[in-house]
Amino acid sequence: MTTLDPAVADRLKRTAEGLVPAVVQQHDTGEVLMLGWMDDEALARTLATGRATYWSRSRREYWVKGETSGHRQWVREVRLDCDKDTLLVKVEQEGGACHTGDRTCFDADLLWAGPSRG
């Protein structure tokens, strides 16, 4: 078990399940790739290894992004939002970030597009 630095752990606001949402972004383009969930252990592993590690709510286990698919995430930066309840994980993405193989999880289903301005 990897232990999260208490100075970091004390700052986090977690869900009732002990999780924090992690918005994952390509570090150099700002492209939003996916949303994952981290608990203290997943965040500690991520910070210790530089590889994005998440908690799977459906499988109830940790997973390192790309461990089986080869679509790795190399962590460049981790930030905490102003409310201290959401992480921003900036990564160097290899291959697709989505479990479907797509580059991003947000390509497939456009719900609404506002009018263009100007």
C-alpha positions, -999 to +999 in steps of 0.1 A: +000+000+000+013+035-009+005+062+015-006+097+004+013+125+019-009+138+049-004+174+037-021+164+004-047+141+020-058+168+044-067+192+015-089+168-004-127+168-002-140+134-011-173+118-020-191+096+006-172+067-010-139+084-004-133+093-041-123+124-059-131+129-096-100+133-118-104+153-151-076+141-174-062+165-199-035+163-226-007+184-210+004+203-241-029+209-260-054+211-232-076+185-249-099+169-223-094+131-225-114+114-198-128+114-163-115+089-138-119+084-100-091+084-074-090+076-038-060+083-016-043+051-026-048+058-064-035+094-060-005+082-040+004+056-066+000+082-093+023+107-076+048+080-067+051+064-101+042+091-126+016+067-142-021+075-139-038+051-115-075+051-109-101+033-088-126+014-109-161+019-093-175-010-113-147-036-108-138-023-073-101-024-080-072-002-090-061+001-126-031+018-142-041+034-174-026+015-203-015-015-183-034-039-206-042-017-236-008+000-240-025+034-241-005+047-212-008+080-194+024+096-183+016+122-156+031+156-161+012+176-135-016+171-109-036+201-097-064+205-072-093+228-080-103+258-058-131+238-040-105+210-033-130+184-046-117+178-082-083+169-095-069+180-129-044+154-141-023+166-170-008+137-190+012+127-220-013+103-236-001+073-257-029+061-280-066+065-271-077+075-237-112+061-240-119+024-233-135+024-268-101+032-283-111+068-292-086+095-285-110+111-260-141+099-242-159+131-253-159+127-291-189+104-296-220+121-283-225+158-289-255+169-269-256+206-279-235+231-297-242+268-292-245+293-320-212+307-333-204+343-323-190+369-346 
